[in-house]
Amino acid sequence: MTIDVHSHYVPNGWPDLGEGRPWLRAASEREAMIMVGSREFRRIRSDCWDAEVRLADMDADGVECQVVSPTPVFFSYDAAAGQAEKVSRIFNDLALEICEPGEGRLIPFCQVPLQDPDAACRELERAVAAGHRGVEIGNHVGDRDLDDAGIVTFLQHAAALGIPVFVHPWDMAESPRLDRWMARWLAGMPSETHLSIIAMILGGVFDRVPESLRICFAHGGGSFAFWLGRFENAWHQRYDIIGTSAQPPSQYLGRFSVDSVVFDPAALRTLVDVLGADQVMVGSDYPYPLGERPAGQVVKDADFLTEQQLEQICQGNARRFLDDTGAG
């Protein structure tokens, strides 16, 4: 049985969030369209909100437990802090309702108004007290990366509380070139995730947060593992420009995890070779079309993994990430 650390939910309705904010246009009891103002954002089905459908899919895929995180379009990082805190409360409470029928198999992760560290810390505490087991954050807030002082304060608070953090790319750059072929998702998402890990290292975040911080990056950490050699070379050769971390990039590899949403065993092998089997966890991106079904298939197809590594990636690392909370 597998623990899936990367899935998303969308409620089947929520209060009005204000002009230009996401709302749901229902097509039937089983289908709907997420709208952002007057723009169609994503067509979804009842597997986004129906625990019975989700649990049946988990059973079919051999998934014991699933971390259920917000869909990033609802983060509201561009809103005033008070409004974003209200939005976070609304969705965090709805997430608990969605996960409750799972009787512990559905593990809710909350969202927070990351643009305001005080509000973010306050909502994290409230959500965890209400039943959330972790928090999903976007990889940036406008032009502020994860090394922003306010975001570092939030990460320090999450570490102090022992709350795991899942980092998801969002709000990718737009251009005529990136608006073709879903390139914002195919190229932009890996790039954003890579950039967020760079910010954590070169911005000195790992030097400022305790080693107890449990943090995982979605989509295999983007292209980070493949380009670590280039990153390391630049740190040594142009230290005058990028040498802002206490140690070279390779020295921080044990400080974060990634999920397995890379779809190809060769790519998974790169993650295991570079980051170590103890830093990779199964993720599926369920229930979205660019996710993996059955969940964890790329791991099960990887004939180079030992039995111990397979157990680590399928279960053991996730139990450590979640501190065994809600996972079996």
PEURBEL-V621805 format. One record per pair of residues at least 24 apart in sequence whose C-alpha atoms are under 6 Angstrom apart, sorted by sequence separation. I is the first residue (numbers start at 1). J is the second residue. If there is no record, write none. Layout:
i->{I;I}
j->{J;J}
This chain:
i->{88;108;109;111;169;259;108;109;110;111;109;85;139;193;194;84;134;136;138;139;193;194;134;135;136;137;138;139;194;136;138;190;277;281;282;117;190;265;280;81;263;117;221;265;10;11;77;220;9;10;68;220;65;66;67;68;69;216;218;219;220;65;66;67;68;204;215;216;217;218;220;202;216;219;220;202;166;164;165;166;167;168;164;147;146;147;156;159;147;139;147;3;8;1;2;3;5;6;7;8;9;1;2;3;4;5;7;8;1;3;8;104;61;61;6;4;5;6;7;4;6;7;2;3;2}
j->{112;132;133;135;193;283;133;134;135;136;135;113;167;221;222;113;163;165;167;168;222;223;164;165;166;167;168;169;224;167;169;222;309;313;314;150;223;298;313;116;298;154;258;302;48;49;115;258;48;49;107;259;105;106;107;108;109;256;258;259;260;106;107;108;109;245;256;257;258;259;261;244;258;261;262;245;215;214;215;216;217;218;215;199;199;200;209;213;203;196;205;63;68;62;63;64;66;67;68;69;70;63;64;65;66;67;69;70;64;66;71;326;294;295;283;282;283;284;285;283;285;286;314;315;315}
